[in-house]
């Protein structure tokens, strides 16, 4: 048995709120407080869903809402908080008085992501995009250098030995991955393991 719907959908208004509806909602909350959103529409004489009333109040009508564009200080604070908290918009909004979680999320997706990309910063990891590309490039060079070192050290190896080397090295190859972790350089553990494994071939 699920939760009963908060309203009778057949008798509720949809779409944009009118000025009269806004005034009814504001005056009711001023007189009685927020209370139970499920029962508020009927008590306030509104033909709206409780969820619609809650979102209208929280996102548009609250007297403590901050209006207007985000400041440069707010931008930098959002970037810093996002690097610590990720997409936890309600926690981020708690540190920016007067701003809603929905407003901050929309602002992030429309403005701040572009700002970070123009600075050469990955919006997901907050790391330099060029540094991320260099890690992938260095990993490819590392594998290629291992192949060349082994081939030059084995001298005129037979085609069977060469084939064996290729098969064994495939075990330690990793496809290009977008690793968003801060770890030590990859494959340090594999250097001696690869060579020991290959020499047994």
Phi, psi and omega in degrees: 000115181276176179289140180290149181298152185283350182202166172271107188300332182293337186246022180249147176282146176241168173083200188297143176281144176270165178298321180296318178296317178302314182296321178296316180296315180298313183294323178294315181291325176297322183280323189239355184080177183291314176058216182269118183293334180292324182264347183301314184303316181294316181296327181272355181074034180252140175263061182228160175286149178301321179296320179298319178296316181299312181294323179297316180293309186294317187269342186227327192254344181305136182292339183269006179291140178270130180259161174093182184290156174288143178276167177298323179296319178295319178304309183295324178293319178298317179298314181296315180294323179295324179294332179270322190251347185071215185274033178272079190296325181292324177292320178295317180298328178298339179262358178237088183304135178088355179250142181264158180299321180294320179297316181293318178300313180297320180294321177301310185290331183264332186237308190290323177305314179296320180299315180295317179298322179293336176275355183081027181246134177286121183295336181280319185256344184062027176248159180298133180296321180294324178296320179297316180295324180295324179297315179297317181296316180297324179297317179296318179298321181299314179297315181298318179297321178298317179299313183293320179299316182292317182296321180288326180285332182276353177061228181275068182287153179287166180295330178294316179295319179297318179296319179299316179302314181300317181296316183291321181292330178301329180300324185262358176286142177234133178295163178301120181240150174263083182277119181258039181244153175257096183230173178291162182305141184291156171072011175296323181290338190270343187307303182287326180296319180298311183295319177298317183294318182290321182294337177287343184294000000 
